[in-house]
């Protein structure tokens, strides 16, 4: 039985590199050494993994990519920060309305 592309598992090496490179304490060369991979393999990982590529772009721009984005609450319209895909802020009434919309 084959798995759809949306359920395909991520490469554990790419996932480890992504997590390590989110920290400013780890340099790219340190991560390559720790994971015991070479430049060529790392380039292939970056080409194949969009999140790893975004983390590297953020590092080159002098920022750290942490996955947090600002969104507008679909209920009250307030702007909130989240690292999830939720569409509402943290207000209890907004949570209730969001749940009712999905029901």
Backbone as CSV, one residue per row, in Angstrom:
resi,resn,N_x,N_y,N_z,CA_x,CA_y,CA_z,C_x,C_y,C_z
1,UNK,0.843,-1.171,0.000,0.000,0.000,0.000,0.890,1.237,0.000
2,UNK,0.685,2.136,-0.938,1.512,3.335,-1.028,0.860,4.467,-0.253
3,UNK,1.704,5.388,0.199,1.192,6.532,0.948,1.133,7.742,0.039
4,UNK,0.098,8.565,0.160,0.034,9.782,-0.642,1.185,10.718,-0.302
5,UNK,1.470,11.620,-1.216,2.581,12.551,-1.019,2.398,13.403,0.232
6,UNK,1.148,13.723,0.572,0.922,14.557,1.752,1.260,13.827,3.044
7,UNK,1.278,12.472,3.013,1.590,11.705,4.205,3.014,11.156,4.184
8,UNK,3.782,11.545,3.183,5.149,11.040,3.077,5.963,11.491,4.284
9,UNK,6.801,10.621,4.775,7.605,10.946,5.945,8.776,11.828,5.536
10,UNK,9.136,12.717,6.439,10.271,13.588,6.201,11.553,12.831,6.467
11,UNK,12.600,13.275,5.826,13.914,12.699,6.041,14.370,13.079,7.450
12,UNK,14.715,12.110,8.288,15.117,12.443,9.659,16.380,13.300,9.719
13,UNK,17.263,13.149,8.749,18.476,13.980,8.722,18.097,15.433,8.425
14,UNK,17.184,15.649,7.477,16.747,17.003,7.154,16.018,17.624,8.339
15,UNK,15.210,16.827,9.016,14.488,17.332,10.185,15.459,17.711,11.300
16,UNK,16.459,16.892,11.526,17.466,17.196,12.552,18.241,18.461,12.189
17,UNK,18.620,18.573,10.925,19.351,19.767,10.483,18.504,21.017,10.662
18,UNK,17.225,20.917,10.339,16.317,22.055,10.493,16.230,22.485,11.951
19,UNK,16.049,21.532,12.835,15.942,21.862,14.258,17.225,22.470,14.792
20,UNK,18.367,21.920,14.412,19.642,22.442,14.895,19.932,23.833,14.341
21,UNK,19.600,24.044,13.065,19.916,25.327,12.439,18.984,26.447,12.866
22,UNK,17.896,26.128,13.545,17.043,27.184,14.097,17.753,27.921,15.225
23,UNK,18.722,27.268,15.845,19.475,27.879,16.937,20.667,28.642,16.378
24,UNK,20.858,29.883,16.811,22.021,30.639,16.339,23.337,30.094,16.885
25,UNK,23.275,29.203,17.864,24.496,28.648,18.453,25.175,27.635,17.545
26,UNK,24.437,27.042,16.620,24.992,26.021,15.730,25.301,26.628,14.370
27,UNK,26.526,26.466,13.913,26.873,26.899,12.561,26.535,25.764,11.594
28,UNK,26.468,26.083,10.324,26.173,25.063,9.321,27.260,23.990,9.335
29,UNK,28.503,24.399,9.450,29.591,23.410,9.474,29.504,22.509,10.706
30,UNK,29.097,23.074,11.857,28.910,22.250,13.058,27.816,21.204,12.844
31,UNK,26.725,21.612,12.212,25.612,20.697,11.962,26.042,19.592,10.996
32,UNK,26.764,19.953,9.950,27.240,18.946,8.997,28.141,17.934,9.684
33,UNK,29.003,18.427,10.550,29.910,17.543,11.274,29.140,16.637,12.242
34,UNK,28.208,17.205,12.963,27.426,16.426,13.922,26.608,15.332,13.230
35,UNK,26.001,15.677,12.097,25.164,14.717,11.372,25.966,13.800,10.454
36,UNK,27.257,14.061,10.380,28.164,13.266,9.558,27.722,13.194,8.102
37,UNK,27.444,14.383,7.533,27.091,14.475,6.122,28.005,15.493,5.451
38,UNK,28.155,15.366,4.165,29.001,16.268,3.396,28.198,17.378,2.739
39,UNK,28.907,18.284,2.085,28.270,19.424,1.418,27.269,18.986,0.356
40,UNK,27.644,17.998,-0.439,26.778,17.545,-1.527,25.461,16.993,-0.989
41,UNK,25.537,16.157,0.036,24.320,15.593,0.619,23.473,16.691,1.258
42,UNK,24.128,17.658,1.896,23.397,18.759,2.520,22.668,19.585,1.461
43,UNK,23.300,19.847,0.338,22.654,20.598,-0.740,21.422,19.859,-1.256
44,UNK,21.540,18.526,-1.365,20.382,17.726,-1.792,19.243,17.828,-0.779
45,UNK,19.583,17.822,0.502,18.566,17.954,1.542,17.860,19.305,1.448
46,UNK,18.624,20.359,1.225,18.057,21.707,1.128,17.130,21.800,-0.082
47,UNK,17.522,21.203,-1.191,16.680,21.221,-2.392,15.382,20.449,-2.180
48,UNK,15.433,19.377,-1.389,14.277,18.509,-1.201,13.371,18.955,-0.059
49,UNK,13.862,19.766,0.855,13.084,20.133,2.040,12.885,21.644,2.090
50,UNK,11.657,22.092,1.854,11.356,23.526,1.802,11.567,24.209,3.149
51,UNK,11.242,23.530,4.242,11.417,24.137,5.563,12.897,24.369,5.864
52,UNK,13.732,23.408,5.540,15.174,23.565,5.732,15.688,24.742,4.895
53,UNK,15.192,24.866,3.678,15.598,25.984,2.823,15.180,27.323,3.436
54,UNK,13.964,27.398,4.014,13.503,28.640,4.652,14.354,28.988,5.867
55,UNK,14.737,27.979,6.639,15.581,28.228,7.812,16.925,28.797,7.369
56,UNK,17.498,28.241,6.319,18.779,28.750,5.819,18.645,30.172,5.279
57,UNK,17.552,30.453,4.576,17.325,31.808,4.070,17.220,32.800,5.218
58,UNK,16.511,32.413,6.268,16.372,33.293,7.430,17.728,33.547,8.080
59,UNK,18.540,32.500,8.191,19.881,32.661,8.782,20.731,33.605,7.946
60,UNK,20.645,33.486,6.624,21.423,34.366,5.755,20.974,35.816,5.892
61,UNK,19.687,35.998,6.196,19.153,37.345,6.396,19.411,37.886,7.792
62,UNK,20.046,37.081,8.641,20.381,37.529,9.984,19.291,37.308,11.009
63,UNK,18.276,36.516,10.671,17.207,36.230,11.621,17.153,34.729,11.878
64,UNK,16.395,34.357,12.890,16.215,32.943,13.204,14.778,32.579,12.865
65,UNK,14.591,31.545,12.058,13.256,31.106,11.666,12.695,30.224,12.764
66,UNK,11.586,30.634,13.356,10.991,29.833,14.417,9.587,29.347,14.088
67,UNK,9.086,29.675,12.913,7.791,29.182,12.490,6.613,30.002,12.979
68,UNK,6.846,31.056,13.765,5.756,31.869,14.283,5.342,32.895,13.230
69,UNK,4.037,32.974,12.990,3.500,33.931,12.026,2.400,34.743,12.690
70,UNK,2.144,35.912,12.141,1.043,36.740,12.617,-0.164,36.492,11.737
71,UNK,-1.326,36.329,12.371,-2.576,36.108,11.651,-3.645,37.010,12.238
72,UNK,-4.719,37.169,11.486,-5.860,37.927,11.969,-6.938,36.945,12.384
73,UNK,-7.483,37.128,13.575,-8.526,36.258,14.102,-9.736,36.316,13.175
74,UNK,-10.239,35.141,12.796,-11.391,35.088,11.893,-12.690,35.467,12.587
75,UNK,-12.671,35.588,13.909,-13.880,35.920,14.670,-13.902,37.399,15.042
76,UNK,-12.883,37.844,15.790,-12.891,39.225,16.292,-12.032,40.190,15.470
77,UNK,-11.162,39.664,14.621,-10.339,40.522,13.776,-9.025,40.969,14.384
78,UNK,-8.764,40.609,15.645,-7.510,40.973,16.295,-6.340,40.221,15.662
79,UNK,-5.186,40.844,15.630,-3.975,40.195,15.132,-3.345,39.413,16.282
80,UNK,-2.924,38.174,15.999,-2.291,37.344,17.015,-1.146,36.563,16.385
81,UNK,-0.207,36.115,17.214,0.936,35.329,16.750,0.711,33.866,17.084
82,UNK,1.063,33.004,16.136,0.877,31.574,16.348,1.885,30.781,15.532
83,UNK,2.180,29.592,16.013,3.020,28.668,15.263,2.162,27.496,14.789
84,UNK,0.840,27.621,14.923,-0.079,26.568,14.508,-0.936,27.066,13.347
85,UNK,-1.875,26.243,12.926,-2.744,26.616,11.811,-4.103,27.120,12.287
86,UNK,-4.220,27.440,13.573,-5.515,27.892,14.071,-5.891,29.222,13.439
87,UNK,-7.197,29.456,13.353,-7.701,30.660,12.692,-8.268,31.676,13.670
88,UNK,-8.105,31.434,14.971,-8.672,32.322,15.980,-7.623,32.661,17.038
89,UNK,-7.875,33.771,17.721,-6.966,34.177,18.793,-7.245,33.350,20.039
90,UNK,-6.666,33.718,21.150,-6.802,32.940,22.369,-8.015,33.260,23.211
91,UNK,-8.849,34.181,22.786,-10.033,34.545,23.565,-11.013,33.366,23.607
92,UNK,-11.577,33.073,24.779,-12.492,31.929,24.902,-13.690,31.995,23.959
93,UNK,-14.266,33.179,23.774,-15.424,33.303,22.873,-15.032,33.023,21.428
94,UNK,-13.859,33.444,21.029,-13.394,33.187,19.672,-13.179,31.689,19.463
95,UNK,-12.667,31.026,20.474,-12.496,29.572,20.413,-13.851,28.895,20.239
96,UNK,-14.845,29.319,21.005,-16.182,28.731,20.898,-16.770,28.934,19.509
97,UNK,-16.689,30.142,18.992,-17.245,30.439,17.669,-16.523,29.630,16.596
98,UNK,-15.212,29.527,16.702,-14.444,28.747,15.732,-14.853,27.287,15.740
99,UNK,-15.063,26.737,16.937,-15.500,25.339,17.048,-16.891,25.151,16.463
100,UNK,-17.787,26.106,16.704,-19.143,26.005,16.158,-19.121,26.076,14.638
101,UNK,-18.261,26.889,14.080,-18.152,26.991,12.611,-17.701,25.669,11.997
102,UNK,-16.812,24.966,12.704,-16.295,23.696,12.178,-17.258,22.537,12.364
103,UNK,-18.223,22.696,13.267,-19.156,21.599,13.578,-20.204,21.396,12.506
